[in-house]
Amino acid sequence: MVLRIVYLVKVYNLLPSLVVNIDQRGIHLVPVIRERTQEKRGSKIVGVLGGDDKRSITTCVSSFADYALLPFQLIFQGTTKRVLPKTRGN
C-alpha cells in the first residue's frame, strides 16, 4: 500500500502535505494492570481492579506525509444532554 501511495504522489505531482495518515485506538478510562496485584504471593484467587470496566475513549491520531502532526481527536460517548448534539427544538 505504501508503494502505491508513493507512486500516486510521484505520478500526479502531489504535495506531501496533502497525504494524510489516520489511525484510531481505544483508550481505557480505568487503566487495567494485570501484571501487578496487592494480593499475597501464592494466593489462589487474585482480584484485578478495573478488570470488568469496559469504558473507553476512541482517540484518532492523524499526520501528514511531511511529518506534521494534527491534534488528537477524542471521541466520547454518553447519554447525558451535555454529551448529545443540539437538536433544532432546543
Phi, psi and omega in degrees: 000322181296318179295326177295319179294316178299318179299313181294324177296318180289317184294316183265006177053050180277150174282141178299337179286354177263353179261119185242136174250129181234136176222149178233153184210141175275133178242125181290139176289324176249109181298137179251118178248108185269346184277338185235140177222173177256013180278158177290149180298132180090004179295144180281323181242124181236118178274145179245124178290131177076010182292333181261001181276118184255004182291139179207167176244136175271126180248126176255125178249128182232142176214154177268164179290345177267022173074011175281136182254129177276158176298149178294147173248122179256129182247116180255158172230141180199175182238007178272163181294334179289333182274326184285150179291155179292142175254168183293335181284344182277000000 
